[in-house]
Amino acid sequence: MSTNPEKLEAIVSLAKRRGFIFPGSDIYGGLAGTWDYGPLGTELSHNIKELWWKHFVTEREDMYGISTATIMSEAVWRASGHLSGFTDPMVECSKCHHRFRADHLDDTKKCPDCGGELGEEKNFNLLFPVPMGSVEGNTSTAYLRGEIAQGMFVNFKNVLDTMRPKLPFGLAQIGKAYRNEIAPRDFLFRVREFDLMELEYFIRENSWEEHFEMWRKEMWRFIDRVGIDRESVHELEVGDGDRAHYSKRTIDFEFDYPFGRKELYGLAYRTDYDLKKHIEGSGVDLMYAEEGEERFVPHVIEPSCGHGRTMLAVLCSAYAEDEMNGEKRVYLKLSKEIAPVLCAVSPLLKNKPELVMKAREVYAMLKKEFGRVVFDDNGNVGKRYRRQDEIGTPFCIVVDFETLEGQGVTVRMRDTGEQERVDVENLNTYLKNKTY
Amino acid sequence: MSTNPEKLEAIVSLAKRRGFIFPGSDIYGGLAGTWDYGPLGTELSHNIKELWWKHFVTEREDMYGISTATIMSEAVWRASGHLSGFTDPMVECSKCHHRFRADHLDDTKKCPDCGGELGEEKNFNLLFPVPMGSVEGNTSTAYLRGEIAQGMFVNFKNVLDTMRPKLPFGLAQIGKAYRNEIAPRDFLFRVREFDLMELEYFIRENSWEEHFEMWRKEMWRFIDRVGIDRESVHELEVGDGDRAHYSKRTIDFEFDYPFGRKELYGLAYRTDYDLKKHIEGSGVDLMYAEEGEERFVPHVIEPSCGHGRTMLAVLCSAYAEDEMNGEKRVYLKLSKEIAPVLCAVSPLLKNKPELVMKAREVYAMLKKEFGRVVFDDNGNVGKRYRRQDEIGTPFCIVVDFETLEGQGVTVRMRDTGEQERVDVENLNTYLKNKTY
């Protein structure tokens, strides 16, 4: 596919201008690889997490949610193999000393910044060390987690002991991970601090292919549900040499970002690698058996979804431009389940107290029911529509003089601009049932 | 008040046994000051956060939620004063080299562990440094945030520019903070990684007393709403010498934990200290004015709630023992809004397929509506009740032979053990409306 830097620029600019996403530590010039979510980004982010949790945890009976500390002890990362193996290949320019991901360069001889000669490739570990404790000379180094999966493996026994689940079952988690990326770039795509939405599904070895297929389908179902354009998603069967050391089969779900086709989600068969490593590392028995069965180490299927990459793919899928009433407009086709604002309520004219009062009343009713409702009486109605279109608000409700005569309000649809008149007492049900 | 170590022990033990809270990095002996939430703890934690957000953000019109990176640049912490001032007084034993919080010792001469002589008091900085970037000798040190408030101050201008709010308004955030505590202790009370639920409310200086009072009332309303026993909460007016350097007035809301009366929440008038510091530090204009007004730096009221401390105070308030049917029982009086499980559905007998089938049907209906619903057919009904009591499930629903004859199900109330018969088609409404 071809890249589309203008589209990325338009999305980044909209995200900043409308309060979705700002650079981290912004007033100090930003901190590379970190991003702050503004009011609308926080709501969108929250709604995506809730939808993921509903889809992968609440709506199922075989899932257990957990939420583990982001700092974990060195022993965890030694056992998991991350201390030695969680590295990216790095090269440094001998002249300007800039550093690059060796595997991202077309030419590994000359520096892309200054043309200087590049040094030898080295392995650079991505884990951030954290000096824990106050005893000088005796500080134990812990690490910010580079992936959230280890939180699930380390708690496998705790969940077995307390919840007594039967195989197959999964542990699910949403939470931060941290990687000291050599070169953060491409907006939310390659960052140093990010949320993951992930599950480890524990199975018997002989059923791995069946469960792998089941989760593959579930991931596609989620892709549709969250509003990522499925035409832009492509499965990549990761070859023998390219898979992570623990994986026997991996499918990457790649997305056509404006900067190219790159990873969005991953589905990996991790075998019994991790639990075995933690049995070795900790000496704790992490085996499983049902009555009369011999104890064994369960195998694992891992569907993994980056939260920031989901945000980005959702924004790329939702971003649209068209012409309406002879004017160019920009709008976000967000589904009503994740849109930061479900509906905006306005009086037709802001200088008519009777309209304003009625509009406030409708607003209060809807806000109580849905939360994600705003009151907007700035500018004229046309401007309000454009402003709401740009942040993806599915419905704009206007209280006009007919409303005062009991003729209902107008509900205007974002994508088509079409309007319907709806009775005030039916609005709650209407907004709940209307597909968008 | 007197302390009650047995009660703390009972709560810690229940929390571990039933899948609420485990030590972090548990199978490796734990990592001091970190905790992992199991399936029930994750749900309880989530429900508390949602309730806080609803109370302080969604139900109001003057609040803007944000969610900022946990790693912030050094410049932020230099400007805020944390690099130099975010310290605890520490003393070290000259003999065993254990370190202690000087202000937590009754006697600062002799070591409480070995009786050795304690050295001089030093200031120990609580910020965790994070080496960002890959360039050796040129790594910039960033810091894990020691408080989440700076995320709000640094984004003050971004929110002004994008959302155009009018004073008074607030920025709200829920998220992780990190402190390298000298001596983590008392379960969730003093930890190194924790969530905060906090808001910065921007006002005109002359209205600070009025807004301080408003937030004081709102915090009490939240204390009641989340289910913290208000008789165990005490306001402490923090004296001139004891307030943080930025505060002109602070009230601590202290709670009677089993280990003593200590801080739960804080309400601080931070004046214009932070914004002014960031204007100095960044050179960016963080002032505000309405039309025709001279630009000024807003003042700030900060209601701050620790999330782990809320969990702990909620558990302490909910923990109860009594006798029922001649047996001792333990139960958690959690409100139905935050209980990890809203209701459990069981067949009276698990070996009667017609009961099991009907119970599964009722379960499926309720799970679809409420999510937090479990199916429980282990042991006899009495045992199921006790198990659900212990995790705070407000309602236990049993499908019996009368159900098959259209006589409804029994709904048993956790606190009293009383039962009511409710028609299946009325269950959704019943559970929604029943106060608990």
Interface residues (C-beta under 8 A of the other chain):
Chain A: K16 R17 R18 G19 F22 G24 S25 D26 I27 Y28 G29 G30 L31 A32 G33 T34 W35 D36 Y37 G38 P39 G41 T42 E43 S45 H46 K54 T58 E59 E61 Y64 G65 I66 S67 T68 A69 T70 I71 M72 S73 A75 V76 A79 M90 E92 H97 H98 R99 F124 F128 P129 V130 P131 M132 G133 S134 V135 N138 A142 L144 G151 V154 N155 K157 N158 V159 T162 M163 K176 Y178 N180 I182 R192 E193 H278 G281 S282 V284 L286 K367 G371 R372 F375
Chain B: K16 R17 R18 G19 F22 G24 S25 D26 I27 Y28 G29 G30 L31 A32 G33 T34 W35 D36 Y37 G38 P39 G41 T42 E43 S45 K54 T58 E59 E61 Y64 G65 I66 S67 T68 A69 T70 I71 M72 S73 A75 V76 A79 M90 H97 H98 R99 F124 F128 P129 V130 P131 M132 G133 S134 V135 N138 A142 L144 G151 V154 N155 K157 N158 V159 T162 M163 K176 Y178 N180 I182 R192 E193 H278 G281 S282 V284 L286 K367 G371 R372 F375
